[in-house]
Amino acid sequence: MSTVDLVIKGAQLPDGKTADICIQGESIIDVTASYKGESVTTIDAKGCVVLPGLVDLHTHLREPGREDAETVLSGSKAGTKGGFTALSAMANTSPVADTAGVVEQVYRLGQEAGLVDVFPIGAVTQGLKGETLSEIGAMADSVARVRVFSDDGNCVSDPLVMRRALEYIKKFGGVIAQHAQDPRMTVGSQMNEGEVSARLGLKGWPAVAEEAIIARDVLLADHVQSRLHICHLTTAGGVEIIRWAKARGINVTAEVTPHHLLLTDDLASSYDPIFKVNPPLRTESDVHALREALADGTIDIVATDHAPHPLEAKECEWQEAAFGMLGLETALSIVQMTMVNSGLMSWQQVAERMSHKPASIGGYEHQGQRIEKGSFANLVVINPTKLWRVDRDLVLSNSSNTPYHGHELPGVVEHTVFKGKQTLINGQISQGGGK
């Protein structure tokens, strides 16, 4: 074999085998037990796990309109630091991504950043108002080739509008990603409805407000024979509805966030708005149900719901604070801690839930590929035995609203490779990685 551009040596693959991964240009040209040739660059991955580049199906990049919170570039840097090679930019920007023009702008900003693939998600309805369908066809036919549509942040609560959206996206194999929240049952809600909310005097958000929409929409998806994806599932009851729907053969997928796999509503007792998130942190029993459902495949993927906010939106009274928390840089560590170190999942299952399956749902052809000859070289090298301490002042996001500040987490992302180029080297963004 002639000299290759990059060799990742001694890597533990997701299936547990050890191999050398040889990369030429944008592709993997060989996966061999022991590469004897020469390489321009070599990564010593002994003791590390190599996964296909992570794919996030739920990212708030805020640009255009809220560049004080995040930009496509800063979000791409945070994603690269977390081992992601693809981000899906949610539509709740300003202006809303409900036209071909806006999604093309976001797509081009991602191209210019050059660190990850940025796939815009189009709004289901104009202005996220839930009344009139957006330019779904134009966004699908645009340069951005949008296939995922969501009003995330708002629920498509009108059943007729939801039905029409499900019917429309069938034409090109799209998917509706629903933020399941009945608006009438959650007016003014601040956190999970339960013992903690009653004690704190904060208006509760009942689990049924999420579960009622999930139940309605899986029935609509079945009736229309279209694709439905449930965003940020949080309740044990919601898990059971998804499990029932899949047993019926309904074409539904679901995601869980890292923070809902770990954090509970007890944290609201501090009145620290860093723990205020939409949908809210639930109970310990919900957390365990989510972990089990992710392990057995009822929940298909992990998605970050990375939601950056400027300092003033979080450093205020709970009732006035914005919903949301950062997730890109800590996602893989939280999944390792809650799912791998606990014995619930293998690294191969992590690759499935955080790369292969989200890429499949989004229709991202060059992402989520197996680590084998001929695949695109989108990879992440993680050292699972190292620990690191989260510091909100050192995150690469424009915002600092991480709920894990000061926490020691397992699993250090050492290297990220995007299209054959090292974009993260020894935990640092490569100056030549992007454009």
Secondary structure, DSSP 8 states (H G I E B T S, - for coil): ---EEEEEEEEE-TTS-EEEEEEETTEEEEEES---S-EEEEEE-TT-EEEE-EEEEEE---TTT-TTT--HHHHHHHHHHTTEEEEEE-S-SSS-S-SHHHHHHHHHHHHHH-SSEEEE-B-SBGGG-SSSB-SHHHHHHSTT---EE--TTS----HHHHHHHHHHHGGGT-EEEE----GGGGTT--EESSHHHHHHT--EE-HHHHHHHHHHHHHHHHHHT--EEE-S---HHHHHHHHHHHHTT--EEEEE-TGGGT--GGGGGG--GGG--SS----HHHHHHHHHHHHHTSS-EE---B----GGGTSS-GGGS------TTTHHHHHIIIIITTTS--HHHHHIIIIIHHHHHHT-TTSS--SSTTSB--EEEEEEEEEEE--TTS-SSS----TTTT-EEEEEEEEEEETTEEEEETTEE-TTT--
